[in-house]
Structures are given as structure tokens and as C-alpha cells.
Amino acid sequence: MDPTAILVLAGIETKADFGRVVNALQIARELNESGDQVTVIFDGAGTQWVPALSNEEHKYHKLFLLTRSVVAGACAYCAGAYGVKEEIEKLDQVSLMDEFDGHPSIRKLLSNGYRVITF
């Protein structure tokens, strides 16, 4: 199977957003546990999930921990735009990605044969 990149773009405002991030992490977990190559990137409003899911009290903190090994990082620019950059840096669990003008390089993923799924 081709490698898969999962982009979490959903914010933290609605139940639908909550469902998107949980589905993204569940799919990442399934692919990873099956031995498939998968990576997760928190981008746009999705960067807000890094501090939220890092909280041990969060309902899906354990799922975040189970998928942490396949999380490539969070968009540096967007983390700043959504006010969570310093918090992500302090957590020191997820790298900030700034490969292309402060953002992760989606082109790099595509050129390396990744299929991209967005949530």
C-alpha cells in the first residue's frame, strides 16, 4: 500500500470537529498497527488539537499517545496564527513544521508517493 498522510485541519469548536480528529487518529492507528506507513500533520485550525489532546484529562489523550509515534508535526505558521505555538513548544511532544513559507510541505509528501487524506 502507498504511504498515507493524514492532515488534521478541523478546529476545536464543534462536535463535528471533535469527530474529525478522532476519526483521523483512529485511521492513523489502524494503518500503523497494520504495518502501513502513515504520518499525521496538524495544520490550520487543527494545530489547536495538539495542546488539547496532550492534556491527560482529555477523553482521547490515550488515543493521541497511541498515535504519537506517527505524528510528523504541526504547522509552525498556523500554530502561531491560532495562538498555540508557544504551548506546543513548551509541550515538546510535537515538532513544528516550517518546510515551505512556515508551513509543512505537502508537495514533498506527494512527491514521495503519499496519498493525502484530510479531516
Secondary structure, DSSP 8 states (H G I E B T S, - for coil): ---EEEEE---SSSHHHHHHHHHHHHHHHHHHHTT--EEEEE-GGGGGHHHHHHSTTSTTHHHHHHHGGGEEEEEHHHHHHTT-HHHHHHHTSS-EE-TBTTB--HHHHHHTT-EEEE-
